[in-house]
């Protein structure tokens, strides 16, 4: 039930309960303090009457005269009742009320006792008159006397009832008013959340540029708004990459499929000799191999998205792997009049085939973009436990705006794919990055003055 309530309602209910508790406690405190105040006033009043009666008794040795003076005093003190006893003898009666027997036992505490006598509410005390001596019928005998007083507190009781009623009404009205103010305060305080909700509702697949108003929200919500903005920025960036990826993969697949379809339609347009069909099939096989490589590379990258384990971990001597690859690319380098050379040495721990593929991708990329009669240099160096392999070539300068996306899938600095002779699909550098991540390392590109330098950085303890 509580989970179905809105946050505004929850805060309002909580604030109302807290206000009701505080107001109820305040009302009880006021009522109890007022009651104690009346008790204290009555106690002082009764004690004053005790002193007055003590003086009357001290100066009035005759019983009849004492009774007359006490009657005269009671006439001017409405609601006051007195009883004086000497042993079992009642010198002055209580009148129309009865005193409880336990009242005498409370005389030692000094606190008055409350009791009800019919419709009356009484508060009284009982005490012995100090050094009270009175002759008994002129015989000269002396006995101590006990004085018992009671005060009618009906006016106090009526006042306390009215006070309790007024406090109860005040607590109810103040609680309702506090609840309304609490609802207004909660609604006003949560207004930034509603603003953030409205902004979030405007976010769609085609409109990811909405951001939460950080400056317009309280400090407590600023971190939430900033986190949501960071999330929206990531979504916008990833969605843009996904759109580019979809466009790039469609572009890459269109070319070989179009070639296959065109050559097949041309070959079927008329009868041809076996050699012609053989040439067409060979051309189609090349396009199919290109498609197969592209699909294989995409599957490999899809696996890296979920994290891959190194199939084999072994000691890899980098200069040996580079030497084998240079022999493999020697014919291509000779055709492009590019010189290949390697300097330095180093070794790492990892999967040999994956490391070989990463180096091969960099060499292939360097040969593809090198100018004729230049060098492609592979430099291996070690700093502490870390090992770095860099491939440098001289060619066209890479634009600085292309660097952040150079290792994205299907990304090419040549947006129009003008170099149709290249059989690359824009996945080589993305695969290289995935391989280095699997080894706990990284790959970077640094263009400078016509020279492009790609570096593979292997940490001292490769993960896998």
Secondary structure, DSSP 4 states (H G I P E B T S, - for coil): -GGGS-HHHHHHHHHHHHHHHHHHHHHHHHHHHHHHHHHHHHHHHHHHHHHHHHHHHHH---HHHHHHHHHHHHHTSTTEEEEEEETTEEEE--TT----GGGGGGGGT---EEEEETTEEEEEEEEEPTT----STTS------EEEEEEE-HHHHHHHHHHHHHHHHHHHHHHHHHHHHHHHHHHHHTHHHHHHHHHHHT-BTTB------STTS-HHHHHHHHHHHHHHHHHHHHHHHHHHHHHHHHHHHHHHHHHHHHHHHHHHSS---HHHHHHHHHHHHHHHHHHHHHHHHHHHHHHHHT----S--EEEEHHHHHHHHHHHTHHHHHHTTEEEEEEE--EEEE-HHHHHHHHHHHHHHHHHHBPTTEEEEEEEEEETTEEEEEEEEEBSPPPHHHHTTTTSTT--S-TT---TT----S-HHHHHHHHHHHTT-EEEEEEETTEEEEEEEE-SS---
